[in-house]
Amino acid sequence: MENFIEEFKNKKILVIGDVMLDEYIFGKVNRISPEAPVPVVEATKTAVRAGGAANVALNLKTLGAKPSILGVIGKDLKGKILKEIFENKKINTKLLIEDESRPTTVKTRIMASSQQLLRVDWESKNYLNRKTLLSIARKLKEDYKNFDAILISDYGKGVITKELFKITGLLKQNGMIVTVDPKERNFGFYKDITSMTPNIKETYQATGVFPETDELTEKAGKTLIDKFNLDFALITRSEKGMSLITEKESFHIRSKTRQVYDVTGAGDTVISVFTLALSCGASPVEAAKLANISGSIVVGKLGTATVEIDEIKTALKNY
């Protein structure tokens, strides 16, 4: 499978989805507030990172691919910071849309001793206005030929719509790889997709089948295929690994035991590697194995993280 990893650098992937900024406030706790029974965090430093669909693009870039981001930010300071992160990482932002009617999505996490104490979200969950929707449709129709695959990263913040899948469905029918990291809110929109990567909770929400055993996972996977017109489904099952379900067969890929520090962004890594591998000609099960290895690496890192090519190669040798 290492030959597919070498081809990552040649691939152009369009990421469509809810971009966001992850803010971190790090500090220490030595006392309880006299104003309320809550800890007082003595802040020592702050950090900002790309989150949501933005982290997917960053994962792809770290893996050597050439991602472009089609999403929406506000005309605000946080949007400017996020755009600067993209530009510093040399991620194509020409398809990024500024919408003054909504804020840039920001998740602020307050951390102490490697533990998250509180998260504050600044966001709008409203679906995009007609002007922005038309802008996304126009950009997609004009630029899709420049990409080897389309990766839709849905965080339920309003960018993913029914209209989007009318376009991507046609592209998929004409040979384009289209993958989706789903969110319950938009299950009614998804159709005509190469594959999607739901976790345990999302699989249950979509199918009514809890993928606890291999047999139930296979049942859920076939339901996903029928419901959303998938070629195959990749269900992530936490410490049990992943299950790739096709119309005719199933593969249950176990995770290598590793200490878990933070699952933030693990799904972003999984779908990034999975989509990249598919675009390089890997079979679905080969792509799933690479995604499984990569996901097990990234959960061993704190915060929204990415995985390096050399890390995958090293893990692959010990797989």
N, C-alpha and C positions, 0 to 999 in steps of 0.2 A: 504493500500500500504506500510505501515511501515515494514511489514514482509519482503518485497523484499529488503529494505534498509539494514536490518540486515544481509542479505546474500551477500552483496557486498564484504565483506572481504574474502570470499572464492573463488572469481573468478579470473582467470588468463586471462588477455586480451593482445593480441598482437597488438601494435600500429605500423602501417606502414605509413611512410610519411615524409614530409619535416620538419626536426627539425631545430630550429633556436634559436639564442640568442637574447633576448630583452634587450637592454641597455637603461638606463635612465640617463639623466643629469638634475638635478634639480637646479633651481636658481631663481633669481628675476630680474626684469627689471625696471631700473630707468631712462634710457636715450636712445637716438637714436645714432647709430654709426655716427661719422663724415665722415666715408669712404663711406657709402652708406645708403640709407633710410631704415635701418633695426634695430630692437631692439638689444641692447647689453645685453646679459644674464650674470649676475654675478653668476657663478656656486657656489653652496654650498655643493652639495653631488652628488654621483653617485650610481647607483644600477644596478644589472644584474639579469635577470629572464629567466626561460625557456619559449620559444615561439614556435608558430606553433604546429607541432606534439609533440614537447617536452612538451608543456603546456597541451596537451591532456593526456600524460602519467602522468604528475604531478597531474592533476585533478583526474585521476583514483586512484593514490596512496593516495591522500588526502581522498578519499571516502572509503579507506580501501582495495581496490583491489590490485592485484599483477600484475602490468603491466610490459611488456617487450617492448623495443623499437627497431624497425628495420628501420634504416634510415642511412643517410650519413652525416659525418662531414669532414672538411678539416684537414690536418695535420698542425694545426696552434694553436696559443695561444687561440683564441676564442673557437675552438673545445675542447681544453683541459679544459677551464673554464666550458663549457657546460657539458662535461663528468663528471667533479667534482660535478656539481649540481645534476646530476643523481645519482652518487654514494653516495652523502651526503643524498639524499632522499631514498636511497636503492631501486632504480629503476634498473632493470636488463639491463645491457649494452652489454651483450655478443654477441648480434646480431647487434650491432652498427658498421658501417663500416667507416674506415678512407680512404679518397680518396685524394691523394696529388695533383690531377689535378684540384681541385676546392676548393674555400674557404668555410669555415663555414658561413652559412647565418646569418647575423647580422642586426638587425634593431635598429638604435640609435635614440631615441626620446629626444628632448630638451624641457623641461617643465618649466613653470613659472606660479605661482598662480593657480596650478591645470589645466592649459591649455597647450596643445601641440602646440608649436610654429613651430617646424620643425622636419622632420624625414629624416634620412640618411640611405640608404640601401646598404649593402655590400653583394653581392650575385652573383651566376651564375644560369641562368635559362636554361642552356643547359641540355638536357636529359643525363642520365648517360652513361658512356662509356661501352663497351661490357663486360669488365672485372668486373666492379662493378655490372652490371645487372645480370651476371651469379652468382656472389657471393650472391646477394639478393635472387635469385631463389633457390639456393642451401640451404641457411639458412632456407628459408620458408618451403621447402619440407622436410627438416630434423626435424624441430621443431614444425610444426603446431599441432601435436597431444597433445602438452603440454598446449593448450589453449582452453578456453571456447568460445571465440569469436575473430574475427579479425576486427579491426577498422582502416580504411584507412583515414588518414588526409591529404588532398591534398591542398597544397598552391601554386601549379604551379611552383615549383622550379626544376623540372626535375626528382624527385624520382619515381613518379607514371607514369607507362608506360603500353602500351598495353599488353606486355608480362606478367605483374603482374596479370592481370585479367584472363589470360588463366589458371593460377594456382588457384587463389581464386575462380573462377567460378566453377571449379571442386570440390573444398572443400565445397562450398556452396551447390552444388548438393548432397553432401554426409552428409548434416546436419549441417555444420558449419554456425554460424551467421556471416555475413559479412556486415558491415555498412560503408558508405562513406560520408564524408563531402566534397562536390565537389568543383571544380574550372573550370570555363568556358574553359580554355585552353585544358582540357583533356576530354571533353564530348564524344569525339569519341572513348575513351578507355573503358568507363564503360559498364559493362554488367554482368548479372547473380549475382545480389546483393540482400541481404535481404531488406535493406532500405537505403535511402540517406536523408540528411537533408539540402536541399538548402534553402537559404534565398530568399527574394523577387526578388532581381536582378538576382540571379543565376537561379531561376525558370523561369523567363522571357527569359533569355539567352538560356536556354535548350529547352523551349517549344514554345516560341513566344506568350505565354499567360501571361498577367500581372495579378497576383493574388490579385486584389484589393478587390473584393467581395468574399463571400463564394462560390458562384456559379462558378465564374471564377477560384477560387483556386481548386475546385473539378475537373474542366476540365483540369487544368494544372497538377494536381496530377495524373489523369488517363493517361495523355500523358507521364509523367515521368515513370509510371509503364510499359507502353507498350514499350517505347523507350529503357529503360535500363534493362528490364526484372526484375523488382523489385517485392517483395512480397507486399510492401506498401511504401508510401512516407510520410515523415514528413516535411512539409513546414513551416519554421519559418517566421512570418509575423510582426516582430517588435512589436509595441505597441498593435497590434491586437491579439497577442499571436501566436498560432500554429494551423496548420490543419493537421490531420492525414487522409490520403486518402488510402482506400483499393479498391479492385476490386468491392466490393459490397456496401460499406457504407463509410461515411465520418464523422469525429468528429472535431468540431471547438472549440479549448480550449483557452479561453480568459486569458490574463495576469492580475494579480493583480496589481493595480496601485502602482507604486514605483518610487521614484526619480532616474533618470538615471545619473550616473556620468561618466561612461566609458563603451563602448560596446566591448572594446578590449578583445578578448578571450572568449566572451560569447558563440560563436558557439562551442568552444572547450568543454565548460562545458555541453552544451546541448547534444552533441553527446556522451560524456563520460557517462552521467547519462542514456541516452536512451539505449545505448549498454549494459551497466551493468545491467539495469533492464530487458532487453530482455534475457540476459544470465542467469538471476535468475528465469526465467519462467513467468515473467510479460506479460500480453497481450500487444499488440501494443499500445492500448489506455492508459493503465495504465503506460506503460513506457513513453509515450508522456506527460502525466500529471506530472510525476516526473521530466522530463526534463524541462518542462515549469516552474515549481516552481523553479528549480535550476537556470535556466537562468535569472529569474527575480531577484534572490538574487545577482548574480555575477555582473549584470550591475550597482548595487549600490556601487560597489567598484572601486577604482582608479587603473588603470593599468591592466596588465595581471594578473588575479586573479583566485582563485579556490573557491569551495564551500565546507563547512564542513557538515558532517553527521548531527550534532546537529542542524545546520541551516535549513536543509531540514525538519527535524522532527518538528521543531518549526513552520515553514511555513506551513507544512502539516496540523497541528492542526487548523490553521486559514484559510485553503484553502476553 
